[in-house]
Amino acid sequence: MLISDTEKFNKLENTSRFSFEGEVSEEESIILNMRYELQYSFSEIAEALNLDQGHIQRSFAAASLRIKKNRAK
């Protein structure tokens, strides 16, 4: 499944319900937002970003250990 609603994807960063504290790469930030905001599965994220699902899962796990997830107000 490719990202069919590109407008929604492009606005993802501006409408985030979560804020992340900690250092993550741009790719990890995209993965976290796609997972939390768009509720994409790891396979959907991998397909959308044209990356291996194992890489997506490792990146998500590594980023999750370094960030603190907060609900944005």
Secondary structure in CASP SS format (residue, H / E / C, confidence):
PFRMAT SS
TARGET T0000
AUTHOR 0000-0000-0000
METHOD secondary structure of the structure
MODEL  1
M C 1.00
L C 1.00
I C 1.00
S C 1.00
D C 1.00
T H 1.00
E H 1.00
K H 1.00
F H 1.00
N H 1.00
K C 1.00
L H 1.00
E H 1.00
N H 1.00
T H 1.00
S C 1.00
R C 1.00
F E 1.00
S E 1.00
F E 1.00
E E 1.00
G C 1.00
E C 1.00
V C 1.00
S C 1.00
E H 1.00
E H 1.00
E H 1.00
S H 1.00
I H 1.00
I H 1.00
L H 1.00
N H 1.00
M H 1.00
R H 1.00
Y H 1.00
E C 1.00
L C 1.00
Q C 1.00
Y C 1.00
S C 1.00
F H 1.00
S H 1.00
E H 1.00
I H 1.00
A H 1.00
E H 1.00
A H 1.00
L H 1.00
N C 1.00
L C 1.00
D C 1.00
Q H 1.00
G H 1.00
H H 1.00
I H 1.00
Q H 1.00
R H 1.00
S H 1.00
F H 1.00
A H 1.00
A H 1.00
A H 1.00
S H 1.00
L H 1.00
R H 1.00
I C 1.00
K E 1.00
K E 1.00
N E 1.00
R E 1.00
A C 1.00
K C 1.00
END
